[in-house]
Amino acid sequence: MSQALLHQFANQQACNEALAQQLASCIMQAQQTDQQIRLLLPGGQTPADLFKQLQHLNLPWDNISLSPTDERWVAGDSAYSNAQMLRTALPQATVIDPRLADTAQGSCDAWAHALHSQQPFAATLLGMGDDGHIASLFPGMPDLIPALQLHQAPAALVGLAPDEPKVRLSLNMAMLCATGWLAVLVFGQSKRAMLDRVLANDPTTQALPIYHLLWNAPLPVHVYWAP
């Protein structure tokens, strides 16, 4: 049974404002028990305005540590880098850069090791692509099936995207779900149509990473959507 909870908004600004307040609530709740507050956040263009909302909130930024849910295997200062985007958008926080070794696989191993002691995260926020991918877990890529299994140890893996830059670093489903609060941010009618098919248990969507998240996650998945 899907544990997805759909939060619908009339516009993206209202959606971002509500989500920023919810993330702030997760941060303040975590602060009661943890000196260091850890979050997993997505890259791409969708969360850009959300991060602007977060930046202006009165939060304990010195104690907040962020990691992207996935990364492109590009230079650390590249405009395509999710870690660089987080550093620019939320400069008050500490950002864990997944590029921790000279190779993609070595970086995945070191990144997973760095995050191991930080579980559970205060919150995990994901995006979703038009093809139903989350993080850098793309439909049909090598090693996708084990990466989606929650019984696997929390880890990171080398992903393969259909577009350039193709080599990606991604957290697996078990790591993404090692959190106290889990959400997906989605904008647009075409992505809403995919969400509706997934939530209706459409058999043609059952191989998609977003399906595995919404139907198999061990905690409720909050879906924030606006046109």
RAURWO-V963722 format. One record per pair of residues at least 12 apart in sequence whose C-alpha atoms are under 8 Angstrom apart, sorted by sequence separation. I is the first residue (numbers start at 0). J is the second residue. If there is no record, write none. Layout:
i->I j->J
i->I j->J
This chain:
i->69 j->81
i->70 j->82
i->82 j->94
i->97 j->109
i->98 j->110
i->156 j->168
i->157 j->169
i->197 j->209
i->198 j->210
i->82 j->95
i->97 j->110
i->155 j->168
i->156 j->169
i->197 j->210
i->67 j->81
i->82 j->96
i->96 j->110
i->155 j->169
i->156 j->170
i->67 j->82
i->82 j->97
i->155 j->170
i->156 j->171
i->198 j->213
i->66 j->82
i->154 j->170
i->155 j->171
i->197 j->213
i->141 j->158
i->153 j->170
i->154 j->171
i->67 j->85
i->140 j->158
i->141 j->159
i->153 j->171
i->140 j->159
i->153 j->172
i->154 j->173
i->155 j->174
i->65 j->85
i->140 j->160
i->153 j->173
i->154 j->174
i->75 j->96
i->137 j->158
i->152 j->173
i->153 j->174
i->136 j->158
i->137 j->159
i->151 j->173
i->152 j->174
i->153 j->175
i->75 j->98
i->135 j->158
i->136 j->159
i->137 j->160
i->149 j->172
i->150 j->173
i->135 j->159
i->137 j->161
i->147 j->171
i->148 j->172
i->149 j->173
i->153 j->177
i->38 j->63
i->40 j->65
i->42 j->67
i->135 j->160
i->146 j->171
i->147 j->172
i->148 j->173
i->36 j->62
i->37 j->63
i->38 j->64
i->39 j->65
i->40 j->66
i->41 j->67
i->42 j->68
i->72 j->98
i->146 j->172
i->147 j->173
i->35 j->62
i->36 j->63
i->37 j->64
i->38 j->65
i->39 j->66
i->40 j->67
i->41 j->68
i->42 j->69
i->65 j->92
i->70 j->97
i->146 j->173
i->34 j->62
i->35 j->63
i->36 j->64
i->37 j->65
i->38 j->66
i->39 j->67
i->40 j->68
i->41 j->69
i->42 j->70
i->64 j->92
i->65 j->93
i->66 j->94
i->67 j->95
i->35 j->64
i->37 j->66
i->39 j->68
i->63 j->92
i->64 j->93
i->65 j->94
i->66 j->95
i->67 j->96
i->19 j->49
i->23 j->53
i->61 j->91
i->62 j->92
i->63 j->93
i->64 j->94
i->65 j->95
i->66 j->96
i->67 j->97
i->18 j->49
i->19 j->50
i->27 j->58
i->60 j->91
i->61 j->92
i->62 j->93
i->64 j->95
i->66 j->97
i->72 j->103
i->26 j->58
i->60 j->92
i->61 j->93
i->135 j->167
i->15 j->48
i->16 j->49
i->19 j->52
i->23 j->56
i->135 j->168
i->136 j->169
i->191 j->224
i->15 j->49
i->19 j->53
i->54 j->88
i->135 j->169
i->23 j->58
i->54 j->89
i->134 j->169
i->135 j->170
i->136 j->171
i->12 j->48
i->16 j->52
i->53 j->89
i->134 j->170
i->15 j->52
i->51 j->88
i->181 j->218
i->183 j->220
i->185 j->222
i->187 j->224
i->43 j->81
i->50 j->88
i->51 j->89
i->115 j->153
i->180 j->218
i->181 j->219
i->182 j->220
i->183 j->221
i->184 j->222
i->185 j->223
i->186 j->224
i->187 j->225
i->188 j->226
i->42 j->81
i->50 j->89
i->180 j->219
i->181 j->220
i->182 j->221
i->183 j->222
i->184 j->223
i->185 j->224
i->186 j->225
i->187 j->226
i->41 j->81
i->42 j->82
i->172 j->212
i->176 j->216
i->180 j->220
i->181 j->221
i->182 j->222
i->183 j->223
i->184 j->224
i->185 j->225
i->186 j->226
i->47 j->88
i->176 j->217
i->182 j->223
i->42 j->84
i->111 j->153
i->176 j->218
i->42 j->85
i->111 j->154
i->111 j->155
i->110 j->155
i->108 j->154
i->107 j->154
i->108 j->155
i->107 j->155
i->108 j->156
i->107 j->156
i->107 j->157
i->104 j->156
i->123 j->175
i->104 j->157
i->123 j->176
i->103 j->157
i->123 j->178
i->122 j->178
i->123 j->179
i->127 j->183
i->68 j->125
i->120 j->177
i->121 j->178
i->122 j->179
i->123 j->180
i->124 j->181
i->125 j->182
i->126 j->183
i->127 j->184
i->119 j->177
i->120 j->178
i->121 j->179
i->122 j->180
i->123 j->181
i->124 j->182
i->125 j->183
i->126 j->184
i->127 j->185
i->111 j->170
i->118 j->177
i->119 j->178
i->120 j->179
i->121 j->180
i->122 j->181
i->123 j->182
i->124 j->183
i->125 j->184
i->126 j->185
i->118 j->178
i->119 j->179
i->124 j->184
i->129 j->189
i->107 j->168
i->129 j->190
i->147 j->208
i->107 j->169
i->128 j->190
i->131 j->193
i->127 j->190
i->103 j->167
i->129 j->193
i->147 j->211
i->69 j->134
i->70 j->135
i->103 j->168
i->68 j->134
i->69 j->135
i->68 j->135
i->149 j->216
i->138 j->206
i->138 j->207
i->137 j->207
i->138 j->208
i->97 j->168
i->137 j->208
i->136 j->208
i->132 j->207
i->133 j->208
i->131 j->207
i->132 j->208
i->133 j->209
i->130 j->207
i->131 j->208
i->132 j->209
i->131 j->209
i->131 j->210
i->37 j->117
i->39 j->120
i->45 j->126
i->38 j->120
i->127 j->209
i->37 j->120
i->38 j->121
i->39 j->122
i->40 j->123
i->41 j->124
i->36 j->120
i->37 j->121
i->38 j->122
i->39 j->123
i->40 j->124
i->41 j->125
i->42 j->126
i->36 j->121
i->37 j->122
i->38 j->123
i->39 j->124
i->40 j->125
i->41 j->126
i->73 j->164
i->29 j->121
i->72 j->164
i->41 j->134
i->71 j->164
i->71 j->165
i->72 j->166
i->26 j->121
i->71 j->166
i->72 j->167
i->25 j->121
i->26 j->122
i->71 j->167
i->72 j->168
i->25 j->122
i->70 j->167
i->71 j->168
i->69 j->167
i->70 j->168
i->69 j->168
i->70 j->169
i->22 j->122
i->69 j->169
i->68 j->169
i->69 j->170
i->68 j->170
i->68 j->175
i->39 j->175
i->46 j->184
i->45 j->184
i->45 j->185
i->45 j->186
i->25 j->180
i->11 j->186
i->3 j->198
i->1 j->198
i->18 j->223
i->14 j->223
i->3 j->213
i->14 j->224
i->2 j->213
i->3 j->214
i->14 j->225
i->1 j->213
i->2 j->214
i->1 j->214
i->11 j->224
i->0 j->214
i->1 j->215
i->2 j->216
i->11 j->225
i->0 j->215
i->4 j->219
i->6 j->221
i->8 j->223
i->10 j->225
i->11 j->226
i->2 j->218
i->3 j->219
i->4 j->220
i->5 j->221
i->6 j->222
i->7 j->223
i->8 j->224
i->9 j->225
i->10 j->226
i->2 j->219
i->3 j->220
i->4 j->221
i->5 j->222
i->6 j->223
i->7 j->224
i->8 j->225
i->9 j->226
i->2 j->220
i->3 j->221
i->4 j->222
i->5 j->223
i->6 j->224
i->7 j->225
i->8 j->226
i->3 j->222
i->5 j->224
